[in-house]
């Protein structure tokens, strides 16, 4: 059985934000503006302090960016994003990339920051 990783991308876009250990990126794919109260409640439950929040309309929904006082591990960021209502496929792909980075030691900082990104807009 061949377990070769294929990093071929079928969609491309203009990158707006790359992974940060202090930022949460939530991608919500619905028309109505997401409520922030449940996300702030999640912050209190897990014990992280938001410093600022940004919410922006996208072509298919909303992007929410939260800067935290605390640093999170990639797996913690993925869990938080998923619990906060981020697109489940996006978070599954983020987890796939984090595990691939751990299993195949990638030293290049360019690629190490690409496990959790938000696009300004998609090109194709």
Jmol script that loads the backbone (N, CA, C; Angstrom):
load data "model"
ATOM      1  N   UNK A   1       0.850  -1.179   0.000  1.00  0.00           N
ATOM      2  CA  UNK A   1       0.000   0.000   0.000  1.00  0.00           C
ATOM      3  C   UNK A   1       0.896   1.242   0.000  1.00  0.00           C
ATOM      4  N   UNK A   2       0.628   2.172  -0.896  1.00  0.00           N
ATOM      5  CA  UNK A   2       1.426   3.388  -1.037  1.00  0.00           C
ATOM      6  C   UNK A   2       0.833   4.494  -0.175  1.00  0.00           C
ATOM      7  N   UNK A   3       1.626   5.039   0.759  1.00  0.00           N
ATOM      8  CA  UNK A   3       1.165   6.102   1.662  1.00  0.00           C
ATOM      9  C   UNK A   3       1.826   7.438   1.319  1.00  0.00           C
ATOM     10  N   UNK A   4       2.053   7.688   0.045  1.00  0.00           N
ATOM     11  CA  UNK A   4       2.678   8.932  -0.385  1.00  0.00           C
ATOM     12  C   UNK A   4       1.707  10.086  -0.200  1.00  0.00           C
ATOM     13  N   UNK A   5       2.203  11.149   0.402  1.00  0.00           N
ATOM     14  CA  UNK A   5       1.371  12.340   0.589  1.00  0.00           C
ATOM     15  C   UNK A   5       1.274  13.109  -0.714  1.00  0.00           C
ATOM     16  N   UNK A   6       0.090  13.578  -1.029  1.00  0.00           N
ATOM     17  CA  UNK A   6      -0.128  14.372  -2.223  1.00  0.00           C
ATOM     18  C   UNK A   6      -0.586  15.750  -1.791  1.00  0.00           C
ATOM     19  N   UNK A   7       0.267  16.747  -2.010  1.00  0.00           N
ATOM     20  CA  UNK A   7      -0.061  18.110  -1.625  1.00  0.00           C
ATOM     21  C   UNK A   7      -0.546  18.935  -2.813  1.00  0.00           C
ATOM     22  N   UNK A   8      -1.168  18.268  -3.774  1.00  0.00           N
ATOM     23  CA  UNK A   8      -1.698  18.943  -4.941  1.00  0.00           C
ATOM     24  C   UNK A   8      -2.925  19.759  -4.532  1.00  0.00           C
ATOM     25  N   UNK A   9      -2.969  21.005  -4.963  1.00  0.00           N
ATOM     26  CA  UNK A   9      -4.081  21.880  -4.629  1.00  0.00           C
ATOM     27  C   UNK A   9      -4.966  22.069  -5.847  1.00  0.00           C
ATOM     28  N   UNK A  10      -6.268  21.949  -5.651  1.00  0.00           N
ATOM     29  CA  UNK A  10      -7.211  22.140  -6.740  1.00  0.00           C
ATOM     30  C   UNK A  10      -7.825  23.529  -6.704  1.00  0.00           C
ATOM     31  N   UNK A  11      -7.672  24.216  -5.599  1.00  0.00           N
ATOM     32  CA  UNK A  11      -8.151  25.586  -5.474  1.00  0.00           C
ATOM     33  C   UNK A  11      -6.975  26.458  -5.071  1.00  0.00           C
ATOM     34  N   UNK A  12      -6.956  27.663  -5.588  1.00  0.00           N
ATOM     35  CA  UNK A  12      -5.914  28.606  -5.205  1.00  0.00           C
ATOM     36  C   UNK A  12      -6.586  29.903  -4.765  1.00  0.00           C
ATOM     37  N   UNK A  13      -5.840  30.683  -4.020  1.00  0.00           N
ATOM     38  CA  UNK A  13      -6.390  31.939  -3.547  1.00  0.00           C
ATOM     39  C   UNK A  13      -5.292  32.860  -3.067  1.00  0.00           C
ATOM     40  N   UNK A  14      -5.682  34.047  -2.698  1.00  0.00           N
ATOM     41  CA  UNK A  14      -4.771  35.044  -2.146  1.00  0.00           C
ATOM     42  C   UNK A  14      -4.799  34.889  -0.628  1.00  0.00           C
ATOM     43  N   UNK A  15      -3.649  34.550  -0.049  1.00  0.00           N
ATOM     44  CA  UNK A  15      -3.563  34.312   1.396  1.00  0.00           C
ATOM     45  C   UNK A  15      -3.672  35.634   2.142  1.00  0.00           C
ATOM     46  N   UNK A  16      -4.551  35.650   3.129  1.00  0.00           N
ATOM     47  CA  UNK A  16      -4.761  36.838   3.961  1.00  0.00           C
ATOM     48  C   UNK A  16      -4.043  36.684   5.303  1.00  0.00           C
ATOM     49  N   UNK A  17      -4.144  35.492   5.915  1.00  0.00           N
ATOM     50  CA  UNK A  17      -3.534  35.229   7.214  1.00  0.00           C
ATOM     51  C   UNK A  17      -2.965  33.813   7.233  1.00  0.00           C
ATOM     52  N   UNK A  18      -1.772  33.651   7.849  1.00  0.00           N
ATOM     53  CA  UNK A  18      -1.178  32.325   8.037  1.00  0.00           C
ATOM     54  C   UNK A  18      -1.185  31.985   9.527  1.00  0.00           C
ATOM     55  N   UNK A  19      -0.856  30.736   9.825  1.00  0.00           N
ATOM     56  CA  UNK A  19      -0.925  30.223  11.197  1.00  0.00           C
ATOM     57  C   UNK A  19      -0.141  31.102  12.177  1.00  0.00           C
ATOM     58  N   UNK A  20      -0.722  31.256  13.355  1.00  0.00           N
ATOM     59  CA  UNK A  20      -0.101  31.976  14.458  1.00  0.00           C
ATOM     60  C   UNK A  20      -0.510  31.271  15.741  1.00  0.00           C
ATOM     61  N   UNK A  21       0.418  31.149  16.680  1.00  0.00           N
ATOM     62  CA  UNK A  21       0.073  30.445  17.922  1.00  0.00           C
ATOM     63  C   UNK A  21      -0.802  31.281  18.852  1.00  0.00           C
ATOM     64  N   UNK A  22      -1.076  32.528  18.486  1.00  0.00           N
ATOM     65  CA  UNK A  22      -1.953  33.386  19.292  1.00  0.00           C
ATOM     66  C   UNK A  22      -3.237  33.785  18.571  1.00  0.00           C
ATOM     67  N   UNK A  23      -3.450  33.247  17.366  1.00  0.00           N
ATOM     68  CA  UNK A  23      -4.657  33.622  16.620  1.00  0.00           C
ATOM     69  C   UNK A  23      -5.511  32.411  16.289  1.00  0.00           C
ATOM     70  N   UNK A  24      -6.797  32.627  16.395  1.00  0.00           N
ATOM     71  CA  UNK A  24      -7.806  31.640  16.034  1.00  0.00           C
ATOM     72  C   UNK A  24      -8.472  32.135  14.755  1.00  0.00           C
ATOM     73  N   UNK A  25      -8.600  31.246  13.779  1.00  0.00           N
ATOM     74  CA  UNK A  25      -9.261  31.580  12.511  1.00  0.00           C
ATOM     75  C   UNK A  25     -10.510  30.709  12.374  1.00  0.00           C
ATOM     76  N   UNK A  26     -11.656  31.338  12.378  1.00  0.00           N
ATOM     77  CA  UNK A  26     -12.926  30.622  12.289  1.00  0.00           C
ATOM     78  C   UNK A  26     -13.574  30.964  10.943  1.00  0.00           C
ATOM     79  N   UNK A  27     -13.900  29.935  10.182  1.00  0.00           N
ATOM     80  CA  UNK A  27     -14.512  30.090   8.867  1.00  0.00           C
ATOM     81  C   UNK A  27     -15.936  29.558   8.949  1.00  0.00           C
ATOM     82  N   UNK A  28     -16.907  30.462   8.876  1.00  0.00           N
ATOM     83  CA  UNK A  28     -18.314  30.092   9.004  1.00  0.00           C
ATOM     84  C   UNK A  28     -18.973  30.248   7.637  1.00  0.00           C
ATOM     85  N   UNK A  29     -19.508  29.153   7.112  1.00  0.00           N
ATOM     86  CA  UNK A  29     -20.127  29.164   5.784  1.00  0.00           C
ATOM     87  C   UNK A  29     -21.642  29.223   5.876  1.00  0.00           C
ATOM     88  N   UNK A  30     -22.152  30.385   6.261  1.00  0.00           N
ATOM     89  CA  UNK A  30     -23.600  30.612   6.231  1.00  0.00           C
ATOM     90  C   UNK A  30     -23.855  32.112   6.057  1.00  0.00           C
ATOM     91  N   UNK A  31     -25.054  32.410   5.622  1.00  0.00           N
ATOM     92  CA  UNK A  31     -25.398  33.789   5.274  1.00  0.00           C
ATOM     93  C   UNK A  31     -25.500  34.706   6.494  1.00  0.00           C
ATOM     94  N   UNK A  32     -26.133  34.213   7.556  1.00  0.00           N
ATOM     95  CA  UNK A  32     -26.345  35.050   8.743  1.00  0.00           C
ATOM     96  C   UNK A  32     -25.029  35.285   9.488  1.00  0.00           C
ATOM     97  N   UNK A  33     -24.883  36.489   9.994  1.00  0.00           N
ATOM     98  CA  UNK A  33     -23.689  36.831  10.767  1.00  0.00           C
ATOM     99  C   UNK A  33     -23.629  35.973  12.040  1.00  0.00           C
ATOM    100  N   UNK A  34     -22.489  35.311  12.280  1.00  0.00           N
ATOM    101  CA  UNK A  34     -22.394  34.469  13.483  1.00  0.00           C
ATOM    102  C   UNK A  34     -22.414  35.306  14.762  1.00  0.00           C
ATOM    103  N   UNK A  35     -22.973  34.741  15.798  1.00  0.00           N
ATOM    104  CA  UNK A  35     -23.014  35.407  17.099  1.00  0.00           C
ATOM    105  C   UNK A  35     -21.685  35.173  17.817  1.00  0.00           C
ATOM    106  N   UNK A  36     -21.155  36.225  18.410  1.00  0.00           N
ATOM    107  CA  UNK A  36     -19.864  36.129  19.091  1.00  0.00           C
ATOM    108  C   UNK A  36     -19.994  35.644  20.534  1.00  0.00           C
ATOM    109  N   UNK A  37     -21.170  35.800  21.154  1.00  0.00           N
ATOM    110  CA  UNK A  37     -21.347  35.412  22.558  1.00  0.00           C
ATOM    111  C   UNK A  37     -20.970  33.942  22.810  1.00  0.00           C
ATOM    112  N   UNK A  38     -21.381  32.983  21.971  1.00  0.00           N
ATOM    113  CA  UNK A  38     -20.974  31.595  22.216  1.00  0.00           C
ATOM    114  C   UNK A  38     -19.460  31.386  22.101  1.00  0.00           C
ATOM    115  N   UNK A  39     -18.812  32.160  21.241  1.00  0.00           N
ATOM    116  CA  UNK A  39     -17.353  32.046  21.092  1.00  0.00           C
ATOM    117  C   UNK A  39     -16.662  32.605  22.337  1.00  0.00           C
ATOM    118  N   UNK A  40     -17.161  33.730  22.846  1.00  0.00           N
ATOM    119  CA  UNK A  40     -16.578  34.287  24.069  1.00  0.00           C
ATOM    120  C   UNK A  40     -16.849  33.378  25.266  1.00  0.00           C
ATOM    121  N   UNK A  41     -17.990  32.715  25.272  1.00  0.00           N
ATOM    122  CA  UNK A  41     -18.285  31.729  26.312  1.00  0.00           C
ATOM    123  C   UNK A  41     -17.283  30.574  26.242  1.00  0.00           C
ATOM    124  N   UNK A  42     -16.977  30.115  25.018  1.00  0.00           N
ATOM    125  CA  UNK A  42     -15.972  29.068  24.832  1.00  0.00           C
ATOM    126  C   UNK A  42     -14.612  29.531  25.361  1.00  0.00           C
ATOM    127  N   UNK A  43     -14.266  30.773  25.124  1.00  0.00           N
ATOM    128  CA  UNK A  43     -13.002  31.324  25.651  1.00  0.00           C
ATOM    129  C   UNK A  43     -12.958  31.199  27.169  1.00  0.00           C
ATOM    130  N   UNK A  44     -14.058  31.571  27.827  1.00  0.00           N
ATOM    131  CA  UNK A  44     -14.109  31.479  29.292  1.00  0.00           C
ATOM    132  C   UNK A  44     -14.012  30.030  29.759  1.00  0.00           C
ATOM    133  N   UNK A  45     -14.731  29.131  29.095  1.00  0.00           N
ATOM    134  CA  UNK A  45     -14.732  27.723  29.491  1.00  0.00           C
ATOM    135  C   UNK A  45     -13.341  27.116  29.403  1.00  0.00           C
ATOM    136  N   UNK A  46     -12.635  27.387  28.299  1.00  0.00           N
ATOM    137  CA  UNK A  46     -11.311  26.765  28.126  1.00  0.00           C
ATOM    138  C   UNK A  46     -10.180  27.586  28.750  1.00  0.00           C
ATOM    139  N   UNK A  47     -10.493  28.802  29.203  1.00  0.00           N
ATOM    140  CA  UNK A  47      -9.504  29.586  29.936  1.00  0.00           C
ATOM    141  C   UNK A  47      -8.525  30.364  29.084  1.00  0.00           C
ATOM    142  N   UNK A  48      -8.997  30.873  27.935  1.00  0.00           N
ATOM    143  CA  UNK A  48      -8.147  31.746  27.121  1.00  0.00           C
ATOM    144  C   UNK A  48      -8.769  33.130  27.080  1.00  0.00           C
ATOM    145  N   UNK A  49      -7.913  34.148  26.950  1.00  0.00           N
ATOM    146  CA  UNK A  49      -8.392  35.529  26.979  1.00  0.00           C
ATOM    147  C   UNK A  49      -8.232  36.172  25.605  1.00  0.00           C
ATOM    148  N   UNK A  50      -9.358  36.552  24.984  1.00  0.00           N
ATOM    149  CA  UNK A  50      -9.263  37.264  23.700  1.00  0.00           C
ATOM    150  C   UNK A  50      -8.796  38.699  23.910  1.00  0.00           C
ATOM    151  N   UNK A  51      -7.875  39.153  23.063  1.00  0.00           N
ATOM    152  CA  UNK A  51      -7.408  40.536  23.117  1.00  0.00           C
ATOM    153  C   UNK A  51      -8.187  41.406  22.140  1.00  0.00           C
ATOM    154  N   UNK A  52      -8.450  40.877  20.956  1.00  0.00           N
ATOM    155  CA  UNK A  52      -9.287  41.568  19.975  1.00  0.00           C
ATOM    156  C   UNK A  52      -9.925  40.551  19.041  1.00  0.00           C
ATOM    157  N   UNK A  53     -10.986  40.992  18.400  1.00  0.00           N
ATOM    158  CA  UNK A  53     -11.740  40.143  17.485  1.00  0.00           C
ATOM    159  C   UNK A  53     -12.051  40.929  16.227  1.00  0.00           C
ATOM    160  N   UNK A  54     -11.950  40.241  15.095  1.00  0.00           N
ATOM    161  CA  UNK A  54     -12.313  40.843  13.810  1.00  0.00           C
ATOM    162  C   UNK A  54     -13.271  39.889  13.111  1.00  0.00           C
ATOM    163  N   UNK A  55     -14.331  40.436  12.540  1.00  0.00           N
ATOM    164  CA  UNK A  55     -15.272  39.615  11.784  1.00  0.00           C
ATOM    165  C   UNK A  55     -15.464  40.265  10.423  1.00  0.00           C
ATOM    166  N   UNK A  56     -15.345  39.425   9.370  1.00  0.00           N
ATOM    167  CA  UNK A  56     -15.449  39.946   8.004  1.00  0.00           C
ATOM    168  C   UNK A  56     -16.337  39.055   7.151  1.00  0.00           C
ATOM    169  N   UNK A  57     -17.083  39.684   6.282  1.00  0.00           N
ATOM    170  CA  UNK A  57     -17.924  38.977   5.314  1.00  0.00           C
ATOM    171  C   UNK A  57     -17.030  38.396   4.225  1.00  0.00           C
ATOM    172  N   UNK A  58     -17.357  37.193   3.777  1.00  0.00           N
ATOM    173  CA  UNK A  58     -16.662  36.570   2.649  1.00  0.00           C
ATOM    174  C   UNK A  58     -17.707  36.231   1.586  1.00  0.00           C
ATOM    175  N   UNK A  59     -17.253  35.687   0.484  1.00  0.00           N
ATOM    176  CA  UNK A  59     -18.168  35.323  -0.600  1.00  0.00           C
ATOM    177  C   UNK A  59     -19.175  34.259  -0.167  1.00  0.00           C
ATOM    178  N   UNK A  60     -18.774  33.379   0.771  1.00  0.00           N
ATOM    179  CA  UNK A  60     -19.640  32.266   1.173  1.00  0.00           C
ATOM    180  C   UNK A  60     -20.033  32.292   2.644  1.00  0.00           C
ATOM    181  N   UNK A  61     -19.646  33.324   3.376  1.00  0.00           N
ATOM    182  CA  UNK A  61     -19.978  33.350   4.797  1.00  0.00           C
ATOM    183  C   UNK A  61     -19.209  34.427   5.534  1.00  0.00           C
ATOM    184  N   UNK A  62     -18.476  33.987   6.577  1.00  0.00           N
ATOM    185  CA  UNK A  62     -17.795  34.924   7.469  1.00  0.00           C
ATOM    186  C   UNK A  62     -16.455  34.371   7.918  1.00  0.00           C
ATOM    187  N   UNK A  63     -15.478  35.259   8.106  1.00  0.00           N
ATOM    188  CA  UNK A  63     -14.222  34.927   8.761  1.00  0.00           C
ATOM    189  C   UNK A  63     -14.176  35.670  10.086  1.00  0.00           C
ATOM    190  N   UNK A  64     -13.854  34.941  11.137  1.00  0.00           N
ATOM    191  CA  UNK A  64     -13.674  35.541  12.462  1.00  0.00           C
ATOM    192  C   UNK A  64     -12.224  35.276  12.870  1.00  0.00           C
ATOM    193  N   UNK A  65     -11.526  36.335  13.225  1.00  0.00           N
ATOM    194  CA  UNK A  65     -10.143  36.219  13.693  1.00  0.00           C
ATOM    195  C   UNK A  65     -10.115  36.713  15.129  1.00  0.00           C
ATOM    196  N   UNK A  66      -9.532  35.899  16.009  1.00  0.00           N
ATOM    197  CA  UNK A  66      -9.432  36.262  17.418  1.00  0.00           C
ATOM    198  C   UNK A  66      -7.963  36.203  17.827  1.00  0.00           C
ATOM    199  N   UNK A  67      -7.456  37.310  18.305  1.00  0.00           N
ATOM    200  CA  UNK A  67      -6.095  37.360  18.867  1.00  0.00           C
ATOM    201  C   UNK A  67      -6.202  37.023  20.345  1.00  0.00           C
ATOM    202  N   UNK A  68      -5.416  36.059  20.777  1.00  0.00           N
ATOM    203  CA  UNK A  68      -5.452  35.610  22.170  1.00  0.00           C
ATOM    204  C   UNK A  68      -4.233  36.099  22.947  1.00  0.00           C
ATOM    205  N   UNK A  69      -4.413  36.261  24.248  1.00  0.00           N
ATOM    206  CA  UNK A  69      -3.276  36.520  25.135  1.00  0.00           C
ATOM    207  C   UNK A  69      -2.416  35.265  25.226  1.00  0.00           C
ATOM    208  N   UNK A  70      -3.062  34.121  25.179  1.00  0.00           N
ATOM    209  CA  UNK A  70      -2.411  32.829  25.366  1.00  0.00           C
ATOM    210  C   UNK A  70      -1.891  32.264  24.047  1.00  0.00           C
ATOM    211  N   UNK A  71      -0.842  31.450  24.146  1.00  0.00           N
ATOM    212  CA  UNK A  71      -0.346  30.704  22.989  1.00  0.00           C
ATOM    213  C   UNK A  71      -1.005  29.332  22.989  1.00  0.00           C
ATOM    214  N   UNK A  72      -1.377  28.866  21.798  1.00  0.00           N
ATOM    215  CA  UNK A  72      -1.977  27.546  21.676  1.00  0.00           C
ATOM    216  C   UNK A  72      -1.138  26.668  20.756  1.00  0.00           C
ATOM    217  N   UNK A  73      -1.108  25.383  21.050  1.00  0.00           N
ATOM    218  CA  UNK A  73      -0.515  24.411  20.147  1.00  0.00           C
ATOM    219  C   UNK A  73      -1.421  24.283  18.930  1.00  0.00           C
ATOM    220  N   UNK A  74      -0.889  23.845  17.789  1.00  0.00           N
ATOM    221  CA  UNK A  74      -1.742  23.674  16.614  1.00  0.00           C
ATOM    222  C   UNK A  74      -2.979  22.811  16.882  1.00  0.00           C
ATOM    223  N   UNK A  75      -2.812  21.707  17.594  1.00  0.00           N
ATOM    224  CA  UNK A  75      -3.964  20.838  17.875  1.00  0.00           C
ATOM    225  C   UNK A  75      -5.002  21.553  18.746  1.00  0.00           C
ATOM    226  N   UNK A  76      -4.551  22.395  19.665  1.00  0.00           N
ATOM    227  CA  UNK A  76      -5.471  23.159  20.511  1.00  0.00           C
ATOM    228  C   UNK A  76      -6.229  24.199  19.678  1.00  0.00           C
ATOM    229  N   UNK A  77      -5.519  24.835  18.745  1.00  0.00           N
ATOM    230  CA  UNK A  77      -6.175  25.811  17.860  1.00  0.00           C
ATOM    231  C   UNK A  77      -7.252  25.144  17.021  1.00  0.00           C
ATOM    232  N   UNK A  78      -6.931  23.968  16.467  1.00  0.00           N
ATOM    233  CA  UNK A  78      -7.898  23.243  15.640  1.00  0.00           C
ATOM    234  C   UNK A  78      -9.128  22.874  16.469  1.00  0.00           C
ATOM    235  N   UNK A  79      -8.906  22.373  17.674  1.00  0.00           N
ATOM    236  CA  UNK A  79     -10.032  22.005  18.546  1.00  0.00           C
ATOM    237  C   UNK A  79     -10.887  23.227  18.851  1.00  0.00           C
ATOM    238  N   UNK A  80     -10.261  24.336  19.192  1.00  0.00           N
ATOM    239  CA  UNK A  80     -11.010  25.558  19.499  1.00  0.00           C
ATOM    240  C   UNK A  80     -11.814  26.002  18.287  1.00  0.00           C
ATOM    241  N   UNK A  81     -11.176  26.048  17.122  1.00  0.00           N
ATOM    242  CA  UNK A  81     -11.840  26.497  15.904  1.00  0.00           C
ATOM    243  C   UNK A  81     -13.050  25.608  15.589  1.00  0.00           C
ATOM    244  N   UNK A  82     -12.874  24.297  15.727  1.00  0.00           N
ATOM    245  CA  UNK A  82     -13.980  23.371  15.462  1.00  0.00           C
ATOM    246  C   UNK A  82     -15.121  23.586  16.452  1.00  0.00           C
ATOM    247  N   UNK A  83     -14.789  23.730  17.737  1.00  0.00           N
ATOM    248  CA  UNK A  83     -15.824  23.954  18.753  1.00  0.00           C
ATOM    249  C   UNK A  83     -16.527  25.293  18.577  1.00  0.00           C
ATOM    250  N   UNK A  84     -15.819  26.260  17.995  1.00  0.00           N
ATOM    251  CA  UNK A  84     -16.392  27.591  17.794  1.00  0.00           C
ATOM    252  C   UNK A  84     -17.267  27.667  16.539  1.00  0.00           C
ATOM    253  N   UNK A  85     -17.383  26.550  15.815  1.00  0.00           N
ATOM    254  CA  UNK A  85     -18.283  26.527  14.665  1.00  0.00           C
ATOM    255  C   UNK A  85     -17.618  26.693  13.322  1.00  0.00           C
ATOM    256  N   UNK A  86     -16.294  26.610  13.275  1.00  0.00           N
ATOM    257  CA  UNK A  86     -15.599  26.703  11.994  1.00  0.00           C
ATOM    258  C   UNK A  86     -15.966  25.502  11.119  1.00  0.00           C
ATOM    259  N   UNK A  87     -15.890  25.688   9.828  1.00  0.00           N
ATOM    260  CA  UNK A  87     -16.208  24.645   8.857  1.00  0.00           C
ATOM    261  C   UNK A  87     -15.474  23.349   9.200  1.00  0.00           C
ATOM    262  N   UNK A  88     -16.218  22.268   9.372  1.00  0.00           N
ATOM    263  CA  UNK A  88     -15.618  21.011   9.837  1.00  0.00           C
ATOM    264  C   UNK A  88     -14.637  20.426   8.825  1.00  0.00           C
ATOM    265  N   UNK A  89     -14.903  20.567   7.542  1.00  0.00           N
ATOM    266  CA  UNK A  89     -13.956  20.068   6.527  1.00  0.00           C
ATOM    267  C   UNK A  89     -12.638  20.841   6.607  1.00  0.00           C
ATOM    268  N   UNK A  90     -12.731  22.146   6.792  1.00  0.00           N
ATOM    269  CA  UNK A  90     -11.526  22.975   6.928  1.00  0.00           C
ATOM    270  C   UNK A  90     -10.686  22.496   8.105  1.00  0.00           C
ATOM    271  N   UNK A  91     -11.348  22.247   9.238  1.00  0.00           N
ATOM    272  CA  UNK A  91     -10.611  21.831  10.431  1.00  0.00           C
ATOM    273  C   UNK A  91     -10.056  20.412  10.282  1.00  0.00           C
ATOM    274  N   UNK A  92     -10.764  19.539   9.573  1.00  0.00           N
ATOM    275  CA  UNK A  92     -10.227  18.200   9.297  1.00  0.00           C
ATOM    276  C   UNK A  92      -8.968  18.307   8.430  1.00  0.00           C
ATOM    277  N   UNK A  93      -8.986  19.193   7.446  1.00  0.00           N
ATOM    278  CA  UNK A  93      -7.804  19.392   6.600  1.00  0.00           C
ATOM    279  C   UNK A  93      -6.662  20.035   7.392  1.00  0.00           C
ATOM    280  N   UNK A  94      -6.991  20.963   8.299  1.00  0.00           N
ATOM    281  CA  UNK A  94      -5.952  21.532   9.165  1.00  0.00           C
ATOM    282  C   UNK A  94      -5.291  20.442   9.998  1.00  0.00           C
ATOM    283  N   UNK A  95      -6.096  19.549  10.569  1.00  0.00           N
ATOM    284  CA  UNK A  95      -5.551  18.448  11.359  1.00  0.00           C
ATOM    285  C   UNK A  95      -4.681  17.539  10.493  1.00  0.00           C
ATOM    286  N   UNK A  96      -5.126  17.240   9.282  1.00  0.00           N
ATOM    287  CA  UNK A  96      -4.334  16.435   8.362  1.00  0.00           C
ATOM    288  C   UNK A  96      -2.961  17.076   8.127  1.00  0.00           C
ATOM    289  N   UNK A  97      -2.939  18.401   7.898  1.00  0.00           N
ATOM    290  CA  UNK A  97      -1.667  19.092   7.633  1.00  0.00           C
ATOM    291  C   UNK A  97      -0.761  19.104   8.865  1.00  0.00           C
ATOM    292  N   UNK A  98      -1.329  19.329  10.058  1.00  0.00           N
ATOM    293  CA  UNK A  98      -0.527  19.328  11.288  1.00  0.00           C
ATOM    294  C   UNK A  98       0.098  17.954  11.516  1.00  0.00           C
ATOM    295  N   UNK A  99      -0.679  16.902  11.315  1.00  0.00           N
ATOM    296  CA  UNK A  99      -0.141  15.547  11.484  1.00  0.00           C
ATOM    297  C   UNK A  99       0.925  15.243  10.438  1.00  0.00           C
ATOM    298  N   UNK A 100       0.729  15.699   9.216  1.00  0.00           N
ATOM    299  CA  UNK A 100       1.727  15.488   8.163  1.00  0.00           C
ATOM    300  C   UNK A 100       3.031  16.207   8.496  1.00  0.00           C
ATOM    301  N   UNK A 101       2.929  17.417   9.042  1.00  0.00           N
ATOM    302  CA  UNK A 101       4.137  18.164   9.436  1.00  0.00           C
ATOM    303  C   UNK A 101       4.873  17.427  10.544  1.00  0.00           C
ATOM    304  N   UNK A 102       4.133  16.867  11.491  1.00  0.00           N
ATOM    305  CA  UNK A 102       4.769  16.132  12.587  1.00  0.00           C
ATOM    306  C   UNK A 102       5.412  14.834  12.098  1.00  0.00           C
ATOM    307  N   UNK A 103       4.738  14.134  11.208  1.00  0.00           N
ATOM    308  CA  UNK A 103       5.244  12.843  10.716  1.00  0.00           C
ATOM    309  C   UNK A 103       6.383  12.995   9.722  1.00  0.00           C
ATOM    310  N   UNK A 104       6.364  14.063   8.958  1.00  0.00           N
ATOM    311  CA  UNK A 104       7.395  14.342   7.961  1.00  0.00           C
ATOM    312  C   UNK A 104       8.028  15.660   8.353  1.00  0.00           C
ATOM    313  N   UNK A 105       9.070  15.624   9.165  1.00  0.00           N
ATOM    314  CA  UNK A 105       9.624  16.879   9.689  1.00  0.00           C
ATOM    315  C   UNK A 105       9.906  17.906   8.589  1.00  0.00           C
ATOM    316  N   UNK A 106       9.100  18.937   8.580  1.00  0.00           N
ATOM    317  CA  UNK A 106       9.242  20.020   7.613  1.00  0.00           C
ATOM    318  C   UNK A 106       9.887  21.190   8.335  1.00  0.00           C
ATOM    319  N   UNK A 107      11.055  21.573   7.875  1.00  0.00           N
ATOM    320  CA  UNK A 107      11.804  22.646   8.537  1.00  0.00           C
ATOM    321  C   UNK A 107      11.517  24.026   7.949  1.00  0.00           C
ATOM    322  N   UNK A 108      11.109  24.078   6.699  1.00  0.00           N
ATOM    323  CA  UNK A 108      10.893  25.349   6.018  1.00  0.00           C
ATOM    324  C   UNK A 108       9.758  26.121   6.688  1.00  0.00           C
ATOM    325  N   UNK A 109      10.057  27.302   7.267  1.00  0.00           N
ATOM    326  CA  UNK A 109       9.022  28.078   7.967  1.00  0.00           C
ATOM    327  C   UNK A 109       7.856  28.474   7.058  1.00  0.00           C
ATOM    328  N   UNK A 110       8.115  28.628   5.771  1.00  0.00           N
ATOM    329  CA  UNK A 110       7.040  28.962   4.829  1.00  0.00           C
ATOM    330  C   UNK A 110       5.937  27.916   4.897  1.00  0.00           C
ATOM    331  N   UNK A 111       6.301  26.629   4.838  1.00  0.00           N
ATOM    332  CA  UNK A 111       5.308  25.555   4.856  1.00  0.00           C
ATOM    333  C   UNK A 111       4.782  25.272   6.253  1.00  0.00           C
ATOM    334  N   UNK A 112       5.608  25.476   7.277  1.00  0.00           N
ATOM    335  CA  UNK A 112       5.151  25.234   8.650  1.00  0.00           C
ATOM    336  C   UNK A 112       4.037  26.210   9.049  1.00  0.00           C
ATOM    337  N   UNK A 113       3.969  27.363   8.408  1.00  0.00           N
ATOM    338  CA  UNK A 113       2.922  28.355   8.699  1.00  0.00           C
ATOM    339  C   UNK A 113       1.675  28.152   7.847  1.00  0.00           C
ATOM    340  N   UNK A 114       1.691  27.191   6.929  1.00  0.00           N
ATOM    341  CA  UNK A 114       0.586  27.018   5.996  1.00  0.00           C
ATOM    342  C   UNK A 114      -0.450  25.991   6.445  1.00  0.00           C
ATOM    343  N   UNK A 115      -0.375  25.523   7.674  1.00  0.00           N
ATOM    344  CA  UNK A 115      -1.365  24.526   8.106  1.00  0.00           C
ATOM    345  C   UNK A 115      -2.708  25.169   8.434  1.00  0.00           C
ATOM    346  N   UNK A 116      -2.726  26.455   8.746  1.00  0.00           N
ATOM    347  CA  UNK A 116      -3.961  27.148   9.149  1.00  0.00           C
ATOM    348  C   UNK A 116      -3.958  28.521   8.489  1.00  0.00           C
ATOM    349  N   UNK A 117      -4.674  28.642   7.381  1.00  0.00           N
ATOM    350  CA  UNK A 117      -4.674  29.914   6.654  1.00  0.00           C
ATOM    351  C   UNK A 117      -6.107  30.371   6.381  1.00  0.00           C
ATOM    352  N   UNK A 118      -6.223  31.664   6.183  1.00  0.00           N
ATOM    353  CA  UNK A 118      -7.464  32.235   5.679  1.00  0.00           C
ATOM    354  C   UNK A 118      -7.118  32.951   4.372  1.00  0.00           C
ATOM    355  N   UNK A 119      -7.973  32.762   3.399  1.00  0.00           N
ATOM    356  CA  UNK A 119      -7.783  33.437   2.111  1.00  0.00           C
ATOM    357  C   UNK A 119      -8.544  34.750   2.083  1.00  0.00           C
ATOM    358  N   UNK A 120      -7.930  35.768   1.463  1.00  0.00           N
ATOM    359  CA  UNK A 120      -8.630  37.033   1.209  1.00  0.00           C
ATOM    360  C   UNK A 120      -9.744  36.767   0.211  1.00  0.00           C
ATOM    361  N   UNK A 121      -9.418  35.990  -0.822  1.00  0.00           N
ATOM    362  CA  UNK A 121     -10.403  35.530  -1.803  1.00  0.00           C
ATOM    363  C   UNK A 121      -9.797  34.394  -2.599  1.00  0.00           C
ATOM    364  N   UNK A 122     -10.665  33.565  -3.149  1.00  0.00           N
ATOM    365  CA  UNK A 122     -10.236  32.429  -3.964  1.00  0.00           C
ATOM    366  C   UNK A 122     -10.097  32.894  -5.415  1.00  0.00           C
ATOM    367  N   UNK A 123      -9.087  32.345  -6.088  1.00  0.00           N
ATOM    368  CA  UNK A 123      -8.850  32.709  -7.485  1.00  0.00           C
ATOM    369  C   UNK A 123      -9.546  31.719  -8.409  1.00  0.00           C
ATOM    370  N   UNK A 124      -9.447  30.430  -8.094  1.00  0.00           N
ATOM    371  CA  UNK A 124     -10.144  29.415  -8.905  1.00  0.00           C
ATOM    372  C   UNK A 124     -10.618  28.284  -8.036  1.00  0.00           C
TER     373      UNK A 124
END
end "model"
wireframe off; spacefill off
backbone 0.3
color backbone group
